[in-house]
Amino acid sequence: MSDFVQLHFTKVLYDTSDSWVILSDIEQSIKSKIEAIGTPLKKWDIQINYGIKTGYNDAFIITTEKRNEILAHCLDDAERERTAELIRPILRGRDIKRYSYDWAGLWLINTHNGVKGKLSPIDINDYPSVKQYLDLHWEKIKKREDKGITPYNLRNCAYMDDFNKPKITWGNLNINAAYALVPEGFIINAPSPFIAIGEHAKALLHILNSNVADYYIRTLGVTRNGGYFEYKPMFVEQIPIA
């Protein structure tokens, strides 16, 4: 055994079926102390979900200018009101910062596929102006895999109601922890995850953005080139919360 290996080796116990990581004695001690005083986020009755997958963002995610154009082509006030409610502001991973977000003025045409027993799918015939616009992209939207009962509908999303709640969201790939609290009404675009949460949102937000939580999550996965870390739900849900 070389002098380098004798000086720097560390022991790893493969005594559980859980994923393992190679850490120094000091790093293992710090990780154990964090785990000893907290309960993993996944055991706090909190659900982490991914944002919306449209299958073709070029059609379903539009600018404010295009939104205004679609609204202007509505036949009457009733259709205009329905359409305005259908088109929702959306955040992408690049828009989400640490404690804040920079909305880029983008909107999702939320022709959702309904929620079984709770919400009926959107009927595109109730939105002639939206249909006229989507028909311009027909060849693309009809071929996509992520679609609902018609090519005009988005794929099934059982947690659609959660977008109507305040939520903590973050970019899937970041240099450092960058979680933000987003008000109700905003849609999150995949692959960014989010947590719909109530009264303890601000407390959890501070914990997730802390250096301790960010140190811990990096003991669970691998940092990519350039220092980027993939903040997947499978890692975030393991962060111990005191």
Helices and strands as residue ranges (DSSP letters): H 3-8, H 25-36, E 39-40, G 41-43, E 48-50, H 57-60, E 61-63, H 64-72, H 77-86, E 87-91, G 93-95, E 106-109, G 124-126, H 128-134, G 135-137, H 138-141, G 160-164, E 167-170, E 173-174, E 179-182, E 187-188, E 193-196, H 201-208, H 211-217, G 225-227, E 229-230, H 233-236, E 240-241
